[in-house]
Amino acid sequence: MQLNRKTVVVTGASRGIGAGVVKAFLARGYDVVGTARSATKSKELSASDHLALIDGDIGQFETAQKVAELATKKFGSIDAVVANAGIFLVKPFTDYTAEDFKSLVSTNLEGFLYITQLSIKQMLAQKTGGSIVTITAALARNPIRGVTAAVPMITKGGLETITQHLAMEYAKDGIRVNAVAPGAVYTSLHRETPKDVMESLSPMGRPSTVKDITDAVMYLTDAATVTGHILYVDGGAHFGRW
């Protein structure tokens, strides 16, 4: 274990935004613990001396415990968290089922809650501050007609709220809590979405790339006096009509 290396935990790490975030932190000299249901089978990442991959459902407290313990035992600290794991369903409000809701709450809310609690406890013990960055969604603030995502946005709106409350609660401990709120992003989730539909979701006519989101995460992780901030990466979708 090298001295002075920082450790970051990334959830939903096996592909897309999560895998992009993992690669960006590795390039900056961080040790990384990446978790997802099939993290060890990721086609984008391979475990190494500085990257530990662990499988599991982050909506389960036991998984969060294993992730936090692995970070501290293998790398010696938890200095940053990127709570990226999330699921997103689009259907008419009256078609959402009880199972849909339970799945959304488990992954999007419990998946944030448990790993963040454990990480903040570790950061407080270390007394060296830290950074939490959550991936929310621009849709939580700016509904788009035709994108019927009311129930998932209950969870994403909740993440925006807790981001600001935790930022205030732990400001004096040097633990910063921020969020990135993407709009439409080119990931495997949208591989079958027509190009014109994707472009219609952004006032700029340019959906974000994984790198755009990753750059925002890295900025918030580094920005020493930015906390309680929701950084929209959505081509302007959150503040207007188009």
C-alpha positions as CSV (number, residue, x, y, z in Angstrom):
1,M,0.0,0.0,0.0
2,Q,1.5,3.3,-1.1
3,L,1.4,6.3,1.2
4,N,-0.7,9.3,0.3
5,R,-2.9,7.6,-2.1
6,K,-6.6,8.3,-1.6
7,T,-9.4,5.8,-1.9
8,V,-12.7,6.2,-3.6
9,V,-15.8,3.9,-3.6
10,V,-17.8,3.8,-6.8
11,T,-21.2,2.1,-6.9
12,G,-22.8,1.0,-10.2
13,A,-19.2,0.6,-11.4
14,S,-19.4,-2.1,-14.0
15,R,-20.4,-0.1,-17.1
16,G,-21.4,3.3,-18.4
17,I,-21.0,6.3,-16.2
18,G,-19.7,4.2,-13.3
19,A,-17.0,2.5,-15.3
20,G,-16.0,5.9,-16.7
21,V,-15.7,7.3,-13.2
22,V,-13.6,4.4,-12.1
23,K,-11.2,4.9,-15.0
24,A,-10.9,8.6,-14.3
25,F,-10.0,8.1,-10.6
26,L,-7.4,5.5,-11.5
27,A,-5.9,7.9,-14.0
28,R,-5.6,10.4,-11.1
29,G,-3.7,8.0,-8.9
30,Y,-6.6,6.9,-6.6
31,D,-7.2,3.5,-5.2
32,V,-10.7,2.4,-6.2
33,V,-13.3,0.0,-4.9
34,G,-15.9,-0.6,-7.6
35,T,-19.1,-2.4,-6.9
36,A,-22.1,-3.6,-8.9
37,R,-24.2,-6.7,-9.1
38,S,-21.7,-8.1,-11.7
39,A,-18.7,-5.9,-11.1
40,T,-16.2,-8.8,-11.5
41,K,-17.7,-9.6,-14.9
42,S,-17.4,-6.1,-16.2
43,K,-16.3,-5.8,-19.9
44,E,-14.8,-2.4,-19.2
45,L,-12.8,-2.9,-16.0
46,S,-10.3,-5.5,-14.7
47,A,-9.2,-5.8,-11.1
48,S,-5.6,-4.7,-10.3
49,D,-3.4,-3.6,-7.5
50,H,-5.3,-0.3,-7.4
51,L,-8.8,-1.5,-8.3
52,A,-10.8,-3.9,-6.2
53,L,-14.1,-5.1,-7.7
54,I,-16.8,-6.6,-5.5
55,D,-20.2,-8.0,-6.6
56,G,-23.4,-7.4,-4.7
57,D,-26.7,-5.5,-4.5
58,I,-25.8,-2.1,-3.0
59,G,-29.4,-1.8,-1.8
60,Q,-28.5,-4.4,0.8
61,F,-26.7,-3.2,4.0
62,E,-24.5,-6.3,4.0
63,T,-23.1,-5.4,0.6
64,A,-22.4,-1.9,1.7
65,Q,-20.6,-3.3,4.7
66,K,-18.4,-5.6,2.6
67,V,-17.5,-2.7,0.3
68,A,-16.5,-0.4,3.1
69,E,-14.5,-3.1,4.9
70,L,-12.7,-4.0,1.7
71,A,-11.8,-0.3,1.1
72,T,-10.3,0.1,4.6
73,K,-8.6,-3.3,4.8
74,K,-7.1,-3.3,1.3
75,F,-6.4,0.4,0.8
76,G,-6.5,1.9,4.3
77,S,-9.1,4.6,4.0
78,I,-12.3,6.0,2.4
79,D,-11.7,9.5,1.1
80,A,-14.4,9.8,-1.5
81,V,-17.6,8.1,-2.7
82,V,-19.4,8.3,-6.0
83,A,-23.0,6.9,-5.5
84,N,-23.8,6.1,-9.1
85,A,-25.9,3.0,-8.8
86,G,-29.4,3.6,-10.0
87,I,-32.3,2.2,-11.9
88,F,-34.7,4.2,-14.2
89,L,-38.1,3.1,-15.5
90,V,-40.4,5.0,-17.8
91,K,-44.1,4.2,-17.9
92,P,-47.4,5.9,-17.2
93,F,-47.8,6.7,-13.5
94,T,-50.7,4.4,-13.1
95,D,-48.7,1.5,-14.5
96,Y,-46.0,1.4,-11.9
97,T,-46.3,-1.6,-9.7
98,A,-45.4,-2.1,-6.0
99,E,-42.4,-4.2,-7.2
100,D,-41.3,-1.3,-9.4
101,F,-41.4,1.0,-6.4
102,K,-39.6,-1.3,-4.1
103,S,-36.8,-1.8,-6.7
104,L,-36.4,1.9,-7.2
105,V,-36.2,2.6,-3.4
106,S,-33.8,-0.3,-2.8
107,T,-31.3,0.7,-5.5
108,N,-31.7,4.5,-5.7
109,L,-32.2,5.3,-2.0
110,E,-31.0,2.4,0.1
111,G,-28.1,2.0,-2.3
112,F,-27.1,5.6,-1.4
113,L,-27.9,5.5,2.2
114,Y,-26.0,2.5,3.5
115,I,-22.7,3.1,1.7
116,T,-22.8,6.8,2.5
117,Q,-23.4,6.2,6.2
118,L,-20.5,3.8,6.5
119,S,-18.2,6.0,4.5
120,I,-19.0,9.1,6.5
121,K,-18.3,7.2,9.7
122,Q,-14.9,6.2,8.3
123,M,-14.2,9.8,7.2
124,L,-15.1,11.1,10.6
125,A,-12.7,8.6,12.2
126,Q,-9.9,9.6,9.8
127,K,-10.5,13.3,10.5
128,T,-9.3,14.2,7.0
129,G,-12.6,15.3,5.4
130,G,-13.9,13.7,2.3
131,S,-16.2,14.0,-0.7
132,I,-19.5,12.4,-1.5
133,V,-20.9,12.8,-5.0
134,T,-24.3,11.4,-5.9
135,I,-25.7,10.9,-9.4
136,T,-29.3,12.2,-9.5
137,A,-31.2,13.3,-12.6
138,A,-32.1,16.6,-14.2
139,L,-35.7,15.3,-14.6
140,A,-36.2,15.5,-10.9
141,R,-36.3,19.3,-11.2
142,N,-37.5,19.6,-14.8
143,P,-40.3,17.2,-16.0
144,I,-40.4,16.7,-19.8
145,R,-43.7,15.9,-21.4
146,G,-43.6,12.5,-22.9
147,V,-40.9,11.2,-20.5
148,T,-43.2,9.6,-17.9
149,A,-40.8,9.1,-15.0
150,A,-42.7,10.4,-12.0
151,V,-42.1,7.5,-9.7
152,P,-38.3,7.2,-10.3
153,M,-38.1,10.9,-9.8
154,I,-39.4,10.5,-6.2
155,T,-36.1,8.8,-5.5
156,K,-33.9,11.2,-7.5
157,G,-35.6,14.3,-5.9
158,G,-35.0,12.7,-2.5
159,L,-31.3,12.4,-3.3
160,E,-31.1,16.1,-4.2
161,T,-32.6,16.9,-0.8
162,I,-30.4,14.7,1.3
163,T,-27.4,16.0,-0.6
164,Q,-28.0,19.5,0.7
165,H,-28.9,18.4,4.3
166,L,-25.8,16.3,4.6
167,A,-23.6,19.1,3.2
168,M,-24.7,21.3,6.0
169,E,-24.5,18.6,8.7
170,Y,-20.9,17.7,7.9
171,A,-19.5,21.0,6.6
172,K,-17.4,21.7,9.7
173,D,-16.0,18.2,9.4
174,G,-14.6,18.9,6.0
175,I,-16.9,16.4,4.4
176,R,-18.4,17.8,1.2
177,V,-21.6,16.4,-0.3
178,N,-22.6,17.3,-3.8
179,A,-24.6,15.8,-6.7
180,V,-24.4,15.6,-10.5
181,A,-27.7,15.7,-12.3
182,P,-27.4,14.4,-15.9
183,G,-29.9,14.9,-18.6
184,A,-29.9,12.6,-21.6
185,V,-26.6,10.7,-21.7
186,Y,-25.2,8.4,-24.4
187,T,-24.9,5.0,-22.6
188,S,-25.9,1.4,-23.2
189,L,-29.2,2.3,-21.6
190,H,-30.1,4.3,-24.7
191,R,-28.4,2.1,-27.4
192,E,-31.8,1.5,-29.1
193,T,-33.1,5.1,-28.6
194,P,-33.2,6.9,-32.0
195,K,-30.7,9.7,-32.4
196,D,-33.3,12.4,-33.0
197,V,-35.2,11.4,-29.9
198,M,-32.0,11.7,-27.8
199,E,-31.2,15.1,-29.3
200,S,-34.7,16.3,-28.6
201,L,-34.1,15.9,-24.9
202,S,-31.5,18.6,-24.8
203,P,-31.9,22.3,-25.6
204,M,-28.4,22.2,-27.1
205,G,-29.4,19.2,-29.2
206,R,-26.4,17.4,-27.8
207,P,-26.9,14.7,-25.2
208,S,-24.0,14.3,-22.8
209,T,-21.3,11.7,-23.0
210,V,-20.0,9.5,-20.2
211,K,-16.9,11.8,-20.2
212,D,-19.1,14.9,-19.7
213,I,-20.6,13.3,-16.5
214,T,-17.2,12.0,-15.4
215,D,-15.7,15.5,-15.7
216,A,-18.4,16.9,-13.5
217,V,-17.8,14.2,-10.9
218,M,-14.1,14.9,-10.8
219,Y,-14.6,18.6,-10.5
220,L,-16.9,18.2,-7.5
221,T,-14.5,15.7,-5.9
222,D,-11.7,18.2,-6.2
223,A,-13.6,21.5,-5.5
224,A,-12.4,22.2,-1.9
225,T,-15.1,24.8,-1.0
226,V,-18.0,23.5,-3.1
227,T,-20.7,21.6,-1.0
228,G,-24.4,21.2,-1.2
229,H,-24.3,21.8,-4.9
230,I,-26.4,20.1,-7.6
231,L,-24.4,20.3,-10.8
232,Y,-26.7,20.0,-13.9
233,V,-25.1,18.4,-16.9
234,D,-28.0,18.4,-19.3
235,G,-27.5,21.0,-22.0
236,G,-29.7,23.5,-20.1
237,A,-32.8,21.3,-19.8
238,H,-33.3,22.0,-16.1
239,F,-34.0,25.7,-16.5
240,G,-36.3,26.2,-19.4
241,R,-38.6,25.1,-22.3
242,W,-37.6,24.2,-25.8
